[in-house]
C-alpha cells in the first residue's frame, strides 16, 4: 500500500468513527478541544493491530477506499464540529451529494451486467479525466465550489495513482454515497417542513 493510500485509509477510519461519536460528544457538552480529542482518539484507534491487521485495514476490507466526495464531506463535518470552519451551506452540500449519489446509482445499476454499455471502462482513460475537469470548471463557475473542488481533487489523486485504483470512477463515487444521500435528503426535507410549520403559526 502506498503512503497516500495508507493515510487515506486511516483518515477515513478516524473521520467515520469520530463522526459517529460527535452526537454523543455534543450531548455531553464537550468543548471544541474535547471534540478534537475524540477525533484524535479515533485516529489512534485506527492504528491498533488485530490479528496482524490494523483497524483501518479491517474497515478497508469492508468498505474499500472511500471516494473523494465522501472524505471531503466528512472532513467538512469534522471541521464544523470542532469549530474550525463555519457550516457549509446546504446548497453547496446538495451540489456535491446529490450529483455524486446519482452518478453512483447510474454506475452501479449499469454494471450489474444487464446492459451492454460498459460505463466503468472510460474511467481508465484520460479522456474521462478531461471531461471531469471540464465539469469541475462548470461547477466552480456556477458557484458550486464544493463540487468543483471534489472533482478537481479526485482527478488529481487519480492522476498520481494515490488510492491504488487505475479507474477514475473509484475516486468519484462509492456505494456509501447512496444511503448517505437518502439520509441527507430526508433530513433536509424534514427540516424544511419543520420550518414551514413554524412560519405558518
MARDREN-140952 format. One line per 10 residues: number of its first residue (from 1); their letters; for each residue x, y, z of N, C-alpha, C. Coordinates in pm, 1 decimal. Layout:
! MARDREN-140952
NUM = a = X,Y,Z,X,Y,Z,X,Y,Z; ...
//
This chain:
! MARDREN-140952
1 = xxxxxxxxxx = 84.4,-119.4,0.0,0.0,0.0,0.0,88.0,124.5,0.0; 56.5,219.5,-86.6,134.5,343.0,-93.4,111.0,427.8,31.0; 200.6,523.5,52.8,187.5,611.1,169.6,57.3,690.9,164.1; 21.4,738.7,45.4,-102.2,816.5,31.2,-224.2,731.3,61.3; -226.1,608.0,10.8,-338.6,518.1,36.5,-347.5,484.2,185.0; -232.3,466.2,250.1,-230.1,437.0,394.1,-290.3,554.0,472.5; -249.1,674.6,438.8,-303.2,793.8,505.5,-453.3,804.5,481.3; -495.4,779.3,358.1,-638.4,788.6,322.6,-721.4,689.7,404.3; -669.3,567.1,418.9,-741.6,463.7,493.4,-757.5,501.8,640.1; -649.4,551.2,701.1,-655.7,587.1,843.3,-736.5,714.4,865.1
11 = xxxxxxxxxx = -725.8,808.2,772.6,-806.8,929.6,781.0,-955.1,894.9,770.6; -989.6,805.8,678.4,-1129.2,765.0,661.2,-1183.1,700.8,788.3; -1104.7,612.0,848.0,-1147.0,545.5,971.8,-1172.5,647.7,1081.7; -1077.5,740.3,1098.9,-1090.6,840.8,1204.8,-1211.3,930.9,1181.7; -1235.6,968.2,1057.1,-1348.7,1055.8,1026.6,-1481.8,984.6,1046.9; -1487.8,856.6,1011.1,-1611.8,780.5,1030.5,-1640.6,762.5,1178.6; -1542.4,710.6,1252.9,-1564.1,685.8,1395.3,-1586.2,815.7,1471.0; -1503.6,916.8,1442.9,-1521.0,1046.2,1508.7,-1656.0,1107.6,1478.3; -1699.3,1096.1,1351.8,-1829.7,1149.8,1313.6,-1943.7,1079.4,1384.2; -1932.9,947.3,1400.3,-2036.4,872.3,1471.4,-2042.4,909.7,1619.2
21 = xxxxxxxxxx = -1927.3,947.1,1675.3,-1921.5,983.0,1817.6,-1955.2,1129.2,1844.2; -1959.1,1212.1,1740.0,-1984.0,1355.2,1759.7,-2117.7,1386.4,1826.2; -2229.3,1320.7,1788.2,-2354.3,1349.9,1859.0,-2345.3,1324.0,2008.9; -2272.9,1218.3,2046.2,-2254.1,1188.5,2188.7,-2169.5,1297.0,2253.9; -2062.3,1337.6,2185.6,-1974.7,1442.4,2239.4,-2050.8,1572.7,2259.8; -2142.4,1603.3,2167.6,-2219.6,1727.3,2180.0,-2322.2,1717.8,2292.1; -2381.8,1598.7,2308.8,-2476.6,1581.1,2419.0,-2406.1,1593.0,2553.8; -2281.4,1550.0,2558.5,-2201.9,1563.2,2681.4,-2148.4,1704.2,2699.2; -2178.3,1790.4,2601.1,-2137.3,1931.1,2605.1,-1985.4,1946.2,2611.4; -1916.0,1860.0,2536.5,-1770.3,1872.3,2531.2,-1732.9,1999.0,2455.4
31 = xxxxxxxxxx = -1631.8,2071.9,2500.7,-1586.3,2189.7,2425.6,-1519.1,2147.6,2295.5; -1485.2,2245.9,2213.2,-1424.4,2216.4,2083.2,-1296.7,2134.7,2098.1; -1216.6,2166.4,2199.8,-1092.3,2091.0,2222.7,-1123.1,1945.7,2255.3; -1227.2,1923.9,2334.1,-1266.1,1787.8,2368.7,-1310.8,1709.5,2246.7; -1382.3,1776.2,2155.5,-1427.2,1709.4,2033.5,-1309.0,1679.3,1940.7; -1210.9,1768.8,1939.6,-1088.4,1740.9,1863.5,-1019.9,1615.8,1918.0; -1021.7,1602.2,2050.7,-958.0,1486.8,2114.1,-1029.8,1357.3,2075.8; -1161.5,1364.2,2057.3,-1237.2,1246.4,2013.2,-1186.7,1199.7,1877.1; -1167.2,1293.6,1786.2,-1114.0,1258.0,1653.7,-971.0,1204.8,1664.1; -892.9,1263.0,1754.7,-755.7,1216.7,1773.9,-754.2,1073.0,1826.2
41 = xxxxxxxxxx = -842.9,1042.7,1921.7,-851.7,905.7,1973.8,-895.8,808.4,1864.2; -987.5,854.3,1778.2,-1032.1,769.5,1667.0,-915.9,738.9,1572.9; -830.0,838.2,1551.1,-712.9,816.7,1466.0,-616.5,717.6,1530.7; -595.7,729.7,1661.6,-509.4,634.5,1732.0,-566.7,493.5,1725.5; -698.4,483.3,1740.0,-762.8,352.3,1734.7,-743.9,287.0,1598.0; -737.5,369.0,1492.7,-719.5,313.8,1357.8,-586.0,241.5,1342.8; -490.5,273.7,1430.3,-356.2,215.4,1421.9,-342.5,85.6,1500.3; -442.4,53.5,1583.7,-433.1,-64.7,1669.7,-442.4,-191.9,1584.8; -343.7,-281.5,1596.4,-348.2,-405.1,1516.5,-439.5,-509.9,1579.3; -501.4,-588.5,1493.8,-582.6,-700.9,1539.0,-562.0,-815.2,1440.9
51 = xxxxxxxxxx = -503.0,-922.9,1490.8,-469.4,-1038.8,1408.7,-384.5,-999.2,1287.6; -288.9,-911.1,1312.8,-193.4,-873.1,1209.5,-236.2,-761.4,1117.7; -359.3,-712.2,1135.0,-409.3,-603.1,1050.2,-464.7,-493.7,1139.9; -425.0,-367.9,1113.9,-476.6,-260.0,1198.5,-624.6,-235.8,1169.0; -688.8,-156.2,1256.4,-833.2,-136.1,1248.1,-874.1,-66.9,1118.1; -789.9,24.6,1071.4,-819.7,90.3,943.7,-818.1,-10.6,829.6; -725.4,-104.3,836.0,-719.5,-209.8,735.0,-841.1,-299.8,739.7; -891.0,-326.3,861.7,-1013.1,-406.0,876.1,-1130.7,-336.2,808.6; -1142.7,-206.7,834.0,-1251.1,-130.3,771.9,-1234.8,-126.8,620.0; -1110.8,-116.1,575.8,-1083.1,-111.8,432.2,-1129.5,-239.7,363.6
61 = xxxxxxxxxx = -1117.0,-352.0,435.6,-1162.4,-478.8,380.0,-1312.8,-484.3,361.2; -1385.7,-402.4,438.1,-1531.9,-399.0,428.3,-1577.7,-294.8,326.7; -1520.7,-175.2,337.5,-1572.6,-62.1,259.7,-1491.9,-29.7,134.6; -1369.1,-83.3,125.0,-1274.4,-41.3,21.7,-1243.1,107.4,43.6; -1165.0,168.4,-44.5,-1131.5,309.8,-27.3,-1255.0,396.0,-51.4; -1277.8,490.3,38.4,-1388.1,583.3,19.3,-1352.2,683.9,-89.3; -1453.4,732.9,-158.3,-1431.6,829.7,-265.6,-1395.8,966.5,-209.1; -1346.2,1052.2,-295.9,-1310.6,1188.3,-255.4,-1430.9,1265.5,-202.0; -1549.0,1261.1,-267.4,-1663.4,1332.9,-210.6,-1698.7,1288.6,-69.0; -1693.1,1157.9,-41.5,-1725.8,1108.1,92.2,-1629.1,1162.8,196.4
71 = xxxxxxxxxx = -1499.7,1153.8,167.5,-1399.5,1200.2,263.7,-1405.9,1351.7,280.0; -1427.8,1423.2,170.8,-1436.3,1569.1,178.2,-1554.7,1612.6,263.9; -1669.6,1547.8,247.3,-1786.8,1580.8,328.7,-1761.1,1552.9,476.3; -1695.0,1441.1,506.3,-1665.4,1408.4,646.0,-1563.0,1504.7,705.0; -1467.1,1547.2,623.6,-1369.2,1646.3,670.4,-1436.5,1778.4,705.5; -1528.6,1821.6,621.1,-1600.0,1946.8,647.2,-1687.1,1934.9,771.5; -1750.0,1818.5,789.3,-1830.8,1797.0,909.5,-1742.5,1800.1,1034.2; -1624.9,1737.1,1024.5,-1532.9,1736.9,1138.3,-1485.8,1878.3,1170.9; -1450.8,1955.2,1067.5,-1404.0,2092.9,1089.3,-1513.3,2178.8,1151.5; -1638.5,2157.1,1109.4,-1750.4,2231.1,1168.8,-1774.2,2185.7,1312.8
81 = xxxxxxxxxx = -1762.4,2055.6,1337.3,-1788.6,2001.3,1470.8,-1690.6,2053.3,1574.7; -1565.8,2074.2,1533.4,-1464.8,2122.6,1628.4,-1446.6,2273.9,1618.2; -1540.1,2337.7,1546.6,-1546.2,2484.1,1537.1,-1423.7,2545.1,1469.2; -1371.2,2473.2,1370.2,-1259.8,2526.4,1291.6,-1308.3,2598.8,1165.9; -1426.6,2559.3,1118.8,-1485.4,2620.7,999.6,-1634.7,2638.5,1022.0; -1695.7,2739.8,959.1,-1841.5,2751.0,965.1,-1905.3,2638.7,883.7; -2030.7,2612.6,911.3,-2100.7,2506.8,838.7,-2115.0,2544.9,691.2; -2086.2,2448.5,604.5,-2100.4,2471.4,460.9,-2249.0,2482.8,428.1; -2289.9,2583.8,349.5,-2432.0,2599.9,316.6,-2492.7,2473.8,255.2; -2621.8,2453.8,281.4,-2691.0,2333.7,232.8,-2685.2,2323.1,80.7
91 = xxxxxxxxxx = -2690.4,2436.6,10.8,-2684.8,2434.2,-135.6,-2553.6,2374.6,-184.6; -2442.3,2410.2,-118.5,-2312.8,2355.8,-157.8,-2308.2,2205.0,-134.8; -2360.0,2161.3,-19.1,-2360.6,2018.2,10.3,-2450.3,1942.9,-87.0; -2565.2,2002.6,-120.1,-2655.5,1939.0,-216.5,-2590.2,1929.0,-353.6; -2513.4,2032.0,-391.2,-2445.8,2032.8,-520.6,-2339.1,1926.6,-532.6; -2293.1,1873.6,-418.6,-2195.8,1765.1,-419.4,-2262.6,1630.3,-395.9; -2346.5,1621.9,-292.2,-2404.4,1493.9,-251.4,-2497.2,1435.7,-357.5; -2591.6,1515.2,-405.6,-2694.5,1460.8,-494.6,-2639.9,1417.3,-630.8; -2556.0,1499.9,-699.5,-2498.6,1450.4,-825.7,-2407.5,1328.8,-806.5; -2330.5,1326.5,-696.2,-2241.9,1212.3,-671.3,-2322.8,1085.4,-648.0
101 = xxxxxxxxxx = -2431.8,1097.5,-572.0,-2517.4,981.3,-547.6,-2584.6,935.2,-676.4; -2628.4,1030.3,-758.6,-2690.6,994.9,-886.8,-2590.2,924.3,-978.0; -2465.4,973.4,-978.1,-2361.0,909.6,-1059.3,-2332.3,768.5,-1009.4; -2329.8,752.2,-876.0,-2306.3,619.5,-818.4,-2418.7,523.6,-856.2; -2543.0,570.5,-846.3,-2657.4,486.6,-883.0,-2650.1,448.1,-1030.7; -2619.4,545.8,-1115.4,-2606.0,521.8,-1259.5,-2498.0,417.5,-1286.6; -2382.8,432.9,-1220.9,-2270.5,342.0,-1244.0,-2302.8,200.8,-1197.7; -2353.1,187.3,-1074.3,-2372.1,53.8,-1018.4,-2487.9,-21.0,-1083.6; -2591.2,51.2,-1125.9,-2701.5,-14.9,-1196.6,-2654.2,-67.9,-1331.8; -2575.8,13.1,-1403.0,-2530.6,-27.4,-1536.5,-2419.7,-132.2,-1533.5
111 = xxxxxxxxxx = -2356.8,-151.2,-1417.1,-2250.8,-252.7,-1409.2,-2302.2,-385.9,-1354.5; -2433.2,-400.8,-1340.6,-2489.0,-527.4,-1292.9,-2485.0,-636.6,-1399.3; -2455.8,-597.5,-1522.3,-2444.6,-695.9,-1629.5,-2567.9,-710.1,-1715.3; -2670.8,-631.3,-1688.2,-2794.8,-640.4,-1765.7,-2795.2,-545.1,-1885.0; -2691.0,-462.6,-1896.8,-2685.9,-363.9,-2004.4,-2557.2,-383.4,-2084.6; -2562.9,-363.7,-2215.4,-2443.0,-384.0,-2298.7,-2339.6,-272.7,-2283.4; -2379.2,-159.5,-2226.3,-2289.3,-44.6,-2215.3,-2197.0,-59.9,-2094.2; -2067.3,-52.3,-2117.0,-1968.8,-60.4,-2008.3,-1928.7,81.2,-1967.7; -1999.2,136.8,-1870.0,-1971.9,274.6,-1828.6,-1849.3,283.8,-1738.4; -1804.7,170.4,-1684.9,-1686.7,170.8,-1597.8,-1557.9,185.2,-1678.7
121 = xxxxxxxxxx = -1560.4,138.3,-1802.3,-1440.3,136.6,-1886.5,-1378.2,274.1,-1909.2; -1456.2,380.3,-1937.5,-1393.8,511.6,-1962.3,-1310.1,563.5,-1846.1; -1337.0,514.1,-1725.5,-1262.2,560.3,-1609.0,-1114.5,527.0,-1611.7; -1074.5,439.0,-1702.3,-932.8,402.8,-1713.8,-853.7,500.6,-1800.3; -923.3,589.7,-1869.8,-856.6,672.1,-1970.6,-860.8,821.0,-1936.0; -764.0,893.9,-1990.7,-751.2,1036.3,-1960.3,-862.5,1120.9,-2021.2; -930.0,1068.1,-2122.1,-1041.2,1143.8,-2180.6,-1148.6,1172.3,-2076.1; -1175.4,1073.7,-1990.8,-1273.9,1095.5,-1885.4,-1222.3,1197.8,-1784.7; -1092.5,1193.4,-1756.4,-1034.7,1291.0,-1663.9,-1052.4,1432.8,-1717.0; -1032.9,1450.7,-1846.9,-1052.3,1583.1,-1907.2,-1198.1,1627.1,-1896.7
131 = xxxxxxxxxx = -1290.3,1531.2,-1915.8,-1432.9,1563.0,-1903.6,-1467.5,1602.1,-1760.4; -1409.1,1532.6,-1663.9,-1435.3,1563.6,-1522.7,-1378.5,1700.5,-1486.4; -1260.5,1733.0,-1539.0,-1203.2,1865.4,-1514.4,-1290.4,1974.9,-1574.6; -1347.8,1947.2,-1691.1,-1440.2,2043.9,-1752.0,-1564.0,2062.1,-1664.4; -1615.3,1951.8,-1608.8,-1729.2,1960.1,-1516.9,-1692.9,2038.4,-1391.3; -1568.9,2019.2,-1343.9,-1522.9,2093.9,-1226.1,-1524.6,2243.4,-1253.9; -1479.2,2281.7,-1373.4,-1478.9,2423.7,-1410.9,-1620.9,2478.6,-1419.3; -1712.9,2399.6,-1476.7,-1853.1,2442.3,-1486.9,-1913.8,2458.2,-1348.1; -1887.2,2361.4,-1260.2,-1940.5,2368.3,-1123.9,-1887.5,2491.2,-1051.5; -1758.3,2516.5,-1066.6,-1696.5,2631.1,-999.4,-1756.2,2762.4,-1049.4
141 = xxxxxxxxxx = -1770.5,2774.7,-1181.7,-1825.9,2897.4,-1239.5,-1974.2,2914.7,-1206.1; -2041.6,2803.1,-1174.6,-2182.9,2809.1,-1136.1,-2201.3,2841.2,-988.6; -2089.7,2855.7,-917.2,-2097.2,2886.7,-775.3,-2095.8,2765.6,-685.1; -2091.1,2645.0,-742.6,-2087.2,2522.0,-662.8,-1941.1,2483.5,-638.9; -1874.4,2561.6,-555.9,-1730.5,2544.1,-536.7,-1696.3,2411.0,-471.0; -1784.5,2359.6,-385.3,-1754.7,2233.4,-317.3,-1751.9,2117.0,-416.4; -1848.7,2113.2,-507.0,-1850.0,2009.2,-610.2,-1728.5,2023.5,-701.6; -1695.6,2147.1,-738.4,-1578.7,2170.5,-822.4,-1450.3,2125.1,-755.6; -1438.7,2153.4,-625.5,-1319.7,2112.1,-550.8,-1309.1,1960.4,-544.5; -1421.3,1892.5,-519.5,-1420.6,1746.2,-511.3,-1378.3,1683.7,-643.9
151 = xxxxxxxxxx = -1431.2,1735.0,-753.7,-1395.4,1682.2,-885.8,-1247.8,1705.5,-917.0; -1198.3,1822.9,-879.8,-1057.7,1855.4,-903.9,-965.4,1765.6,-821.5; -997.9,1747.6,-693.4,-916.8,1661.9,-606.1,-918.8,1516.9,-653.8; -1037.7,1468.9,-690.7,-1049.6,1330.1,-736.1,-963.5,1305.6,-859.6; -968.4,1398.2,-953.8,-889.7,1382.5,-1076.7,-740.2,1389.2,-1047.6; -700.8,1482.2,-960.7,-559.8,1494.0,-925.9,-506.4,1369.6,-857.1; -583.5,1314.1,-762.6,-540.7,1192.5,-693.1,-535.2,1073.4,-788.2; -629.5,1067.6,-882.2,-627.9,958.4,-980.1,-504.3,967.8,-1069.5; -468.3,1088.7,-1109.2,-354.2,1106.2,-1199.2,-223.5,1057.5,-1137.5; -212.9,1067.4,-1004.6,-89.9,1021.1,-938.8,-106.0,880.3,-881.1
161 = xxxxxxxxxx = -222.7,818.0,-903.9,-245.5,682.2,-854.3,-245.0,672.0,-704.1; -301.0,771.5,-638.0,-290.3,780.3,-492.7,-360.0,666.3,-419.3; -473.9,621.2,-469.0,-552.4,520.9,-396.2,-542.2,381.8,-457.0; -442.0,361.0,-538.5,-410.3,229.4,-593.7,-519.8,172.7,-683.6; -608.6,257.9,-732.5,-707.1,213.5,-830.8,-676.2,281.7,-963.3; -676.0,207.4,-1073.1,-649.4,268.5,-1203.3,-772.5,333.9,-1265.4; -887.7,326.1,-1196.2,-1012.2,376.0,-1254.1,-1060.3,501.3,-1182.1; -1086.2,606.0,-1258.4,-1127.5,734.7,-1201.8,-1260.8,726.0,-1129.2; -1348.6,635.0,-1173.1,-1478.4,621.1,-1106.3,-1462.1,593.9,-956.8; -1359.2,517.3,-919.4,-1339.1,480.9,-778.9,-1301.3,600.7,-692.9
171 = xxxxxxxxxx = -1253.2,706.2,-756.2,-1220.2,829.3,-684.5,-1341.1,921.7,-675.2; -1437.8,901.5,-764.6,-1553.4,991.3,-772.7,-1672.9,943.3,-691.7; -1693.9,812.4,-685.8,-1813.3,759.6,-618.6,-1777.8,636.3,-536.8; -1863.5,605.6,-440.6,-1856.3,480.2,-367.1,-1998.0,441.1,-326.0; -2021.6,314.5,-290.9,-2158.3,270.5,-258.5,-2219.7,342.1,-139.4; -2136.4,395.8,-50.4,-2187.9,458.5,71.7,-2250.9,594.2,43.7; -2225.0,651.6,-73.2,-2285.8,780.4,-107.1,-2437.0,770.0,-123.6; -2484.9,654.0,-167.3,-2628.3,638.0,-192.3,-2711.1,644.6,-64.0; -2682.1,561.4,37.7,-2760.2,573.9,161.5,-2740.5,708.5,229.7; -2618.8,764.2,219.4,-2595.8,895.0,280.7,-2681.4,1001.4,213.9
181 = xxxxxxxxxx = -2690.6,996.4,81.2,-2770.6,1095.6,8.9,-2917.8,1085.6,47.1; -2968.7,962.5,60.9,-3108.1,943.9,101.3,-3131.5,998.3,241.6; -3037.7,967.1,332.7,-3049.7,1017.4,470.5,-3044.3,1169.6,472.5; -2950.0,1226.4,398.4,-2932.6,1371.7,398.7,-3053.8,1441.1,338.3; -3103.7,1387.6,225.5,-3220.3,1448.3,161.0,-3342.6,1440.5,251.8; -3359.3,1326.5,320.3,-3470.5,1313.0,414.1,-3460.3,1411.3,528.9; -3339.0,1431.0,577.3,-3318.7,1525.8,686.8,-3348.2,1668.8,642.0; -3304.8,1703.1,520.9,-3331.9,1837.4,469.9,-3481.7,1860.1,450.2; -3551.3,1756.2,400.9,-3695.9,1767.0,381.7,-3767.0,1783.9,514.9; -3723.1,1707.9,616.0,-3782.4,1719.3,749.2,-3761.9,1859.4,805.5
191 = xxxxxxxxxx = -3640.4,1913.4,789.0,-3611.7,2047.5,839.4,-3693.8,2152.5,764.8; -3710.3,2133.6,633.7,-3790.0,2228.1,554.7,-3935.0,2228.3,600.8; -3991.1,2109.0,622.2,-4130.0,2100.0,668.0,-4145.7,2160.2,807.3; -4045.4,2139.0,890.4,-4047.9,2196.3,1025.2,-4046.5,2348.4,1018.7; -3962.4,2403.0,929.6,-3955.7,2548.7,912.8,-4087.0,2604.1,857.4; -4148.3,2530.1,763.9,-4275.1,2575.0,706.2,-4385.5,2578.7,810.9; -4388.1,2478.4,897.5,-4488.6,2475.8,1004.4,-4467.6,2590.8,1101.9; -4338.5,2621.4,1128.7,-4308.3,2731.7,1220.3,-4352.2,2865.2,1160.8; -4335.9,2880.6,1029.1,-4376.9,3004.8,963.3,-4528.9,3018.6,957.0; -4598.1,2903.6,950.7,-4744.1,2906.0,939.2,-4813.0,2942.2,1070.5
201 = x = -4742.2,2931.0,1179.1,-4802.8,2961.5,1309.8,-4820.0,3111.6,1329.5
//
